[in-house]
C-alpha cells in the first residue's frame, strides 16, 4: 500500500495543523492493518513543487507498526507548489516498480488542490501497471482531477473530505482496499 502525500504550501495555509492531520490519518490506517514482512507493507512519498518528490518510506523499510508510525511522524512538511503529475510518474518508477508481485497494489493520493501539471497520463500508466488508485481530496481539491486519477468505479475510489474529518475515513478506506488481502 502506497501513500502519495501533497506537501505543498496550501496544505497548512488555512490551518497549520493540516499536515499533521494527514500524518495522523496515515498512522490511524497503519494501526488498522497487520504490518509485517509477510503482511501489509507501506510505502510513502511526498511531493510539492517541481523536483520536490521524495520517497520517505520504501516498502521494505519497516515491518513493525510502531517503527512505521514513528517514521510517518518524522516526515517533514515541504511547502511549495503542487506537481501531482510529476509525483505520480516518480512514484510509479521509484516505489511501485519495487512492490511485491502477485499481490494487490494500492496507492492513496492525498491532495488539497489543483495540480500545476497533468495527472492523466501518469495515472493511466499506474493503473495499467495494476495499481488501484484511490484519490482523497481534502480542502479545496478539484473533483474532476480526483476522478482523473482514481481507478474505476469512482464511488469506491474517490473521497472528498475536510481536513477535520479525514480521520473518520479510515474505516471506509479499509473496506475499499483491504478485504483481508495482503498489500504491498
Secondary structure, 3 states (H helix, E strand, C coil): CEEEEECCHHHHHCCCCHHHHHHHHHHHHHHCCCECCCCECCEEEEECCCCCCEEEECCCCCCCHHHHHHHHHCCCCCCCCCCHHHHHHHHHHHCHHHCCCCCEEEEEEEECCCCCCCCHHHHHHHHHCCEEEEEEEECCCCHHHHHHHCCCCHHHHEEEECCCCHHHHHHHHHHHHCCCCCEC
